[in-house]
Amino acid sequence: MASSRRRPPGRRVWPKIRLLLLVAVVAAGGTALYPVWKAANPDPPELKVRYRTDTPATAAAAKPSLEVFNDTGMALPLSDVTLRYWFTAEDSASYAFNCVNAVFGCSNVAGRIVAMDKPTDTADHYLELRFTEGAGDLKPGANSKGIDVQLFRTDHKKLKQSDDRSFDAEKTSYKEAEEVTAYKRGVLAWGEEPDGTKASDEKKTAAKTAPEALPAPPAGVLFDDFSYLGPKDPALFKHGWLVRTSKGGPGIENTWSAQGVSFPTAEGSHADGQVLNLRASTDGTKAGTKQASLGTAASKFRDGTYAARIHFSDGPASGEAGDHVNQTFYTIGGKGSKYSELDNEYMPNGGWGRPGPKLDTVTWYDHKTNDRVYETTNKSLDAWHTVLIRVKDGVVAYWLDGKKLFLSNGKYAPRADMSVNFNHWFIDLPFKGERSWDMKVDWLYYNANDTLSAEEVQSQVAGFTDEGMNYFDTVRETR
């Protein structure tokens, strides 16, 4: 019988060792190759942004329309989302934005213009858009619909958008746009920043603490700091304003014109930003006269605090002085037995046989019979002032720069909801020659719930503008 040869022990364990070594090598190689594989197979984005525009490269304003899509299986609060539209500023110009339209309301959109720390060839600034909790949630797979905004120079010169990173004239219908970036709780979640940074797991891990949520606008409040292109700006009408061009008085009848309504920047305004400017101009004839007025389309204001920061003028912007002009901040509404009107009328050169400069604070009961009560403050107001009207429990109080001027009550109080208005008009035309007068309004604030001091109003206004909330209206119309 032949003897059997036994296999050396080393040969039996070698396959096991070789297998272990192979596993180790593969594991090591896999670890090294994982970033490459991951880059080629990234996680799907949590959200994406689509963009379109209808403006050419040279235009009065950039008009991006943006859609946010929720690509997760969970609801996405829009208040968690921030959008950035990247552009190149020109000639050291200052810029402003406004919201024209959003399904959830422009009152829930805030924006600010930010200069980049490290500019690139295609961007040195960005428009950042944020949303309040009132904008709601996007369900899984849903989109925000179009968020239409405008970005423009405050000197109202045309923009050159050809070197703006986020601008694309070819996208006239909605298409995905990675040049518009989106952030979820402060973390880049969509798109590519101008320096090439993209959303990634590494960036998410290194992300800073999420920014504080944008506070919801308070209920029963209207605020507007007049960031608009001009009298034909669609945002102006979407925000509830009417530029008067209708016939009638007061002043020189049938001379109301949109030409006198503009939105320049002004020294002394909030952060030297834009203001509403109402220009009354004339050559001394009715045919050559233009009066200016802007008011709310809705009559939904009664009790509460009305406040505006106004620059009255004692002298003309051009031409000879001496006109009997009336620079007015007032409310009006109702008819017949419900007629209501509250006036602040500044007349630098007086009017109706009474000398100026003077401010009449007036509560009307019946315009037809001239039934009213008023107080006259005889002094020059040729500067910026905070003008308040406070209405509560049938009492009306008029305030100027924190000082009470006049109080009315009893039948001399509002009996109907009213509109809020600013106008600038001529009482008469005492002489011939070209001249123009300006009245400026920095902002308007109305609070239906509380009667506030000038300091309290100013504090709230500063808080709104610091957050980029240049307009909102949460005042409900009564039925």
C-alpha positions in Angstrom: 0.0 0.0 0.0 1.4 3.3 -1.0 1.8 5.8 1.8 -0.1 9.1 1.5 1.7 12.4 1.6 0.4 15.0 4.0 0.1 18.7 2.8 2.3 21.0 4.8 0.3 23.1 7.3 1.4 26.4 5.6 -0.3 25.5 2.4 -3.6 25.0 4.2 -3.7 28.4 5.9 -2.4 30.4 2.9 -5.8 30.7 1.1 -7.3 32.2 4.2 -4.4 34.7 4.6 -4.6 35.6 0.9 -8.4 36.1 1.3 -7.9 38.4 4.3 -5.2 40.3 2.5 -7.4 40.7 -0.6 -10.3 42.0 1.6 -8.0 44.5 3.2 -6.6 45.7 -0.1 -10.1 46.0 -1.6 -11.3 47.8 1.5 -8.3 50.2 1.4 -8.8 50.8 -2.3 -12.6 51.3 -1.8 -11.9 53.9 0.8 -9.6 55.8 -1.5 -12.0 55.5 -4.4 -15.1 56.4 -2.5 -14.8 60.2 -3.0 -14.4 59.6 -6.7 -17.5 57.4 -6.8 -19.4 59.8 -4.6 -18.6 62.8 -6.8 -20.0 60.8 -9.8 -23.0 59.7 -7.8 -24.0 62.6 -5.5 -27.1 62.6 -3.3 -30.1 64.1 -5.1 -30.7 67.7 -4.2 -33.3 68.4 -1.5 -34.6 71.3 -3.6 -34.0 72.9 -6.9 -34.6 76.3 -8.5 -36.0 77.1 -11.9 -35.6 80.6 -13.4 -37.0 82.7 -16.3 -36.9 86.3 -17.3 -38.5 88.5 -20.0 -35.9 91.3 -20.0 -33.0 91.9 -22.5 -29.4 92.3 -21.3 -29.9 96.1 -21.1 -33.1 97.0 -19.2 -34.6 99.3 -16.6 -34.7 96.5 -14.1 -33.7 92.8 -13.8 -36.8 90.8 -13.5 -36.0 87.3 -12.3 -38.9 84.9 -11.8 -38.0 82.0 -9.6 -39.6 78.7 -8.6 -38.5 76.5 -5.7 -39.1 72.7 -6.0 -39.2 70.4 -3.0 -37.5 67.2 -4.1 -37.8 65.4 -0.7 -40.4 63.2 0.7 -41.2 65.6 3.5 -42.8 69.1 3.7 -40.4 71.9 3.2 -41.1 75.2 5.0 -40.2 78.1 2.7 -39.0 79.9 5.8 -36.1 77.5 5.8 -35.1 78.6 2.3 -32.9 81.5 1.2 -32.3 82.3 -2.5 -29.4 84.3 -3.9 -29.4 86.0 -7.3 -25.8 87.0 -8.2 -25.0 90.1 -10.2 -22.3 92.7 -11.0 -22.9 96.3 -9.8 -22.1 99.2 -12.1 -20.5 102.6 -11.4 -20.7 102.1 -7.6 -24.5 102.4 -8.0 -26.9 101.6 -5.2 -29.6 99.0 -5.8 -33.0 98.2 -4.5 -35.5 95.4 -5.0 -39.2 94.8 -4.7 -41.5 91.8 -4.9 -44.1 92.1 -7.7 -46.0 88.8 -7.2 -46.0 85.6 -5.2 -48.8 83.1 -4.7 -48.3 83.3 -0.9 -48.1 87.1 -1.0 -45.3 89.7 -1.3 -45.9 90.5 2.4 -44.1 87.2 3.1 -41.0 88.1 1.0 -38.0 90.1 2.3 -34.8 91.0 0.4 -31.5 92.7 0.8 -28.6 93.6 -1.5 -25.2 92.3 -0.2 -21.7 93.2 -1.4 -19.5 90.1 -1.7 -16.3 89.9 0.3 -14.5 88.3 -2.6 -15.9 89.5 -6.0 -15.5 87.5 -9.1 -15.7 88.4 -12.8 -19.5 87.6 -12.9 -20.6 88.8 -9.5 -19.7 91.3 -6.8 -23.2 91.5 -5.2 -26.2 89.3 -4.7 -29.9 89.8 -4.0 -30.8 87.6 -1.1 -34.5 86.6 -0.8 -36.0 85.2 2.4 -39.5 84.1 3.4 -41.6 84.3 6.5 -43.6 81.4 8.0 -46.6 82.9 6.3 -45.2 81.7 3.0 -46.2 78.2 4.1 -44.8 74.8 3.3 -44.1 73.0 0.1 -45.5 69.5 0.0 -43.2 66.7 -1.3 -42.8 67.2 -5.1 -44.5 70.6 -5.0 -43.2 74.0 -6.2 -43.6 77.5 -5.0 -45.0 78.8 -8.3 -43.4 82.0 -9.7 -41.8 84.4 -7.3 -41.5 87.6 -9.4 -39.1 90.2 -8.2 -37.4 93.3 -9.6 -33.8 94.4 -9.0 -32.9 98.0 -10.1 -30.6 100.9 -9.7 -31.9 103.5 -7.3 -30.8 106.2 -9.7 -33.1 104.5 -12.2 -30.4 104.2 -14.9 -30.6 101.1 -17.1 -28.8 97.9 -16.0 -26.3 96.0 -18.1 -27.0 92.4 -17.2 -24.7 90.7 -19.7 -22.0 90.2 -17.0 -24.4 89.2 -14.2 -23.9 85.5 -13.2 -27.5 84.7 -12.6 -28.9 86.5 -15.7 -29.8 84.4 -18.7 -31.7 86.1 -21.5 -32.3 82.7 -23.2 -34.4 81.4 -20.3 -37.7 83.0 -21.2 -39.5 79.9 -19.9 -38.8 78.2 -16.6 -35.6 76.1 -16.6 -33.3 74.8 -13.9 -30.7 77.4 -13.1 -27.7 76.5 -11.0 -26.5 80.1 -11.3 -29.2 81.0 -8.8 -28.3 79.4 -5.5 -30.6 78.1 -2.8 -29.9 77.4 0.9 -31.8 75.3 3.4 -31.3 76.6 7.0 -28.1 78.4 5.8 -26.6 75.4 4.0 -26.0 75.5 0.3 -28.5 73.0 -1.1 -28.7 74.0 -4.8 -26.6 75.6 -7.4 -23.0 76.8 -7.7 -21.7 79.9 -6.1 -19.5 82.3 -8.2 -16.3 80.9 -6.7 -17.2 77.4 -7.8 -18.5 76.2 -4.4 -21.2 73.5 -4.8 -23.6 71.8 -2.4 -21.8 68.8 -0.8 -21.8 66.6 2.2 -18.5 68.1 3.3 -20.0 71.6 3.2 -23.1 70.5 5.0 -20.9 69.0 7.8 -18.9 72.2 8.1 -22.0 74.5 7.9 -22.5 77.2 10.5 -25.5 77.5 12.7 -28.7 78.1 10.8 -29.7 81.8 10.5 -32.6 83.0 12.6 -36.0 82.7 10.9 -37.4 85.8 9.3 -40.1 87.1 11.7 -43.7 87.1 10.3 -45.1 90.5 9.7 -47.3 91.6 12.6 -51.0 91.3 12.1 -53.0 94.4 11.3 -50.0 96.4 10.1 -49.2 98.1 6.8 -45.6 99.2 6.1 -44.0 100.6 3.0 -40.7 102.3 2.5 -41.4 103.1 -1.2 -38.9 101.0 -3.1 -40.3 101.4 -6.6 -39.2 102.1 -10.1 -41.8 104.8 -10.9 -45.5 105.5 -11.2 -46.0 102.6 -13.6 -44.1 100.0 -11.6 -46.4 96.9 -11.4 -45.3 96.4 -7.8 -46.8 99.7 -6.8 -50.2 98.6 -7.9 -49.8 95.0 -6.6 -49.0 96.6 -3.2 -52.3 98.4 -3.2 -51.4 101.9 -4.3 -53.1 104.2 -6.9 -51.5 107.1 -8.7 -54.2 109.7 -9.1 -54.9 110.8 -12.7 -58.7 111.3 -12.3 -60.5 114.6 -12.6 -61.7 116.8 -9.8 -60.2 118.8 -6.9 -58.9 120.0 -4.6 -56.7 122.8 -5.9 -56.6 123.4 -9.7 -59.2 121.0 -10.9 -58.5 118.2 -13.4 -54.7 118.6 -13.2 -53.7 115.4 -11.4 -50.8 113.7 -13.3 -48.6 110.6 -12.8 -45.7 112.7 -14.0 -45.3 114.2 -10.6 -44.8 110.8 -8.8 -41.3 109.5 -8.6 -39.1 107.5 -6.2 -35.6 109.0 -6.0 -33.0 108.5 -3.4 -32.8 111.3 -0.8 -30.3 112.5 1.7 -31.8 112.3 5.2 -34.2 109.4 4.4 -33.9 106.0 6.1 -30.3 104.9 5.2 -30.4 107.5 2.5 -32.7 105.2 0.5 -35.6 105.8 -1.8 -38.5 108.0 -1.1 -41.8 108.9 -2.6 -41.5 112.3 -4.2 -44.7 114.3 -5.1 -43.9 117.2 -7.4 -46.5 119.9 -8.0 -45.5 122.0 -11.1 -47.0 124.9 -13.0 -46.3 127.7 -15.4 -49.0 129.8 -13.8 -51.8 128.5 -16.1 -54.3 125.7 -15.6 -53.1 124.0 -18.8 -49.5 124.1 -17.6 -50.3 122.8 -14.1 -49.6 119.2 -12.8 -50.6 118.1 -9.3 -49.4 114.8 -7.7 -51.2 112.3 -5.5 -50.6 108.7 -4.3 -53.2 106.8 -2.1 -54.2 103.4 -1.1 -56.8 101.7 -3.3 -58.5 100.1 -0.3 -60.5 102.0 2.3 -59.8 99.7 5.3 -58.2 102.0 7.9 -59.9 103.5 10.9 -58.7 103.1 14.5 -55.0 102.8 15.4 -51.8 104.6 14.5 -51.1 106.3 11.2 -47.5 107.5 10.9 -45.3 108.8 8.1 -41.9 110.4 7.8 -42.3 113.4 5.6 -40.1 116.2 4.3 -42.1 119.4 3.8 -40.7 122.1 1.6 -40.7 125.9 2.2 -39.2 126.7 -1.2 -39.6 125.5 -4.7 -37.3 122.9 -6.3 -37.1 125.3 -9.3 -38.5 128.7 -10.2 -39.9 131.6 -8.2 -41.1 131.2 -4.7 -44.5 132.4 -3.3 -47.0 129.7 -4.4 -49.9 128.7 -2.1 -49.0 125.0 -2.2 -50.6 122.4 0.1 -48.5 119.4 1.1 -50.9 116.9 2.6 -51.0 113.6 4.5 -54.6 112.6 5.1 -57.2 109.8 5.3 -60.7 109.9 3.8 -63.7 107.6 3.4 -67.4 107.1 3.7 -70.2 109.2 2.3 -73.1 111.2 3.6 -73.7 110.5 7.3 -70.6 108.2 7.3 -68.2 110.8 5.8 -64.8 110.8 7.5 -61.6 112.8 6.9 -58.4 113.4 8.9 -55.9 116.0 7.5 -52.4 117.2 8.0 -52.0 120.2 5.6 -48.7 122.1 5.4 -48.8 125.4 3.6 -45.4 127.1 3.6 -46.8 130.3 2.1 -50.2 130.1 3.7 -53.5 130.0 1.9 -57.2 131.1 2.0 -56.2 134.5 3.4 -54.1 133.1 6.2 -50.3 133.5 6.2 -47.7 130.7 6.4 -45.7 128.8 7.1 -48.4 126.8 8.9 -49.7 123.2 9.5 -53.4 122.7 9.8 -54.5 119.5 11.6 -58.2 119.0 10.8 -61.0 116.5 11.6 -64.0 116.8 9.3 -67.6 115.9 10.0 -69.3 117.3 6.8 -67.3 118.6 3.9 -70.3 120.1 2.1 -71.2 122.4 5.1 -67.6 122.9 6.0 -68.3 121.3 9.4 -64.8 120.6 10.9 -62.5 121.4 13.8 -58.9 122.2 13.5 -55.7 123.6 15.1 -53.1 125.6 13.3 -49.4 125.3 14.2 -47.6 128.4 12.9 -44.0 127.5 12.2 -41.7 126.4 9.4 -41.5 122.6 8.9 -38.9 122.7 6.1 -37.2 119.4 7.1 -37.9 115.8 7.9 -40.7 115.2 10.5 -42.5 112.2 11.9 -46.2 112.9 11.6 -48.8 110.8 13.5 -52.5 110.5 13.7 -53.8 108.3 16.5 -57.4 107.1 16.7 -58.9 105.3 19.7 -62.3 105.1 21.3 -63.7 108.0 19.3 -60.7 110.3 20.0 -58.4 111.6 17.3 -54.9 113.0 18.3 -52.5 114.6 15.9 -48.8 114.5 16.7 -45.6 116.0 15.2 -42.2 114.7 16.2 -43.5 113.3 19.5 -45.5 116.4 20.5 -49.3 116.4 20.6 -50.7 119.2 18.5 -54.5 118.7 18.5 -57.2 116.5 19.8 -60.8 116.0 18.5 -63.6 113.7 19.8 -67.4 113.4 19.9 -68.8 113.7 16.4 -65.4 114.7 15.1 -64.0 111.2 14.8 -64.0 108.6 11.9 -67.4 107.0 11.2 -66.2 104.9 8.3 -63.1 103.0 7.1 -60.8 105.3 5.1 -58.0 105.2 2.5 -54.5 106.7 3.3 -53.2 109.4 0.9 -50.5 111.9 0.2 -51.0 114.8 -2.2 -49.3 118.0 -3.3 -51.5 120.7 -4.9 -51.9 124.4 -5.7 -54.6 126.4 -3.8 -54.4 129.0 -6.6 -52.1 130.3 -9.3 -51.1 133.8 -8.3 -48.5 134.5 -11.0 -47.0 133.3 -14.3 -43.7 131.5 -14.8 -42.3 127.9 -14.6 -41.8 126.5 -11.1 -42.0 123.2 -9.2 -42.4 122.1 -5.6 -41.4 118.8 -4.0 -42.9 116.9 -1.0 -41.0 113.7 0.1 -42.3 110.7 2.0 -39.7 108.3 3.5 -42.1 105.6 4.7 -45.7 104.9 5.8 -46.7 102.9 8.8 -50.2 101.9 10.0 -51.1 99.8 13.0 -54.8 98.9 13.5 -54.2 97.4 16.9 -52.3 99.9 19.0 -51.7 103.6 19.5 -48.0 104.1 19.5 -45.5 106.9 20.1 -43.2 108.2 17.4 -40.3 106.5 19.1 -42.1 103.1 19.1 -43.1 103.5 15.5 -39.5 104.4 14.5 -38.2 101.4 16.4 -40.5 99.1 14.5 -39.7 100.6 11.2 -36.0 100.2 11.8 -36.6 96.5 12.7 -38.5 95.9 9.5 -35.9 97.5 7.2 -33.0 95.8 9.0 -34.7 92.5 8.0 -35.2 93.6 4.4 -39.0 93.8 4.8 -39.5 96.9 2.7 -43.3 96.2 2.2 -46.0 94.2 3.8 -49.8 94.6 4.4 -51.6 92.4 6.9 -54.6 94.8 7.5 -57.8 93.0 6.8 -60.6 94.7 4.9 -63.9 94.8 6.8 -67.1 93.6 5.0 
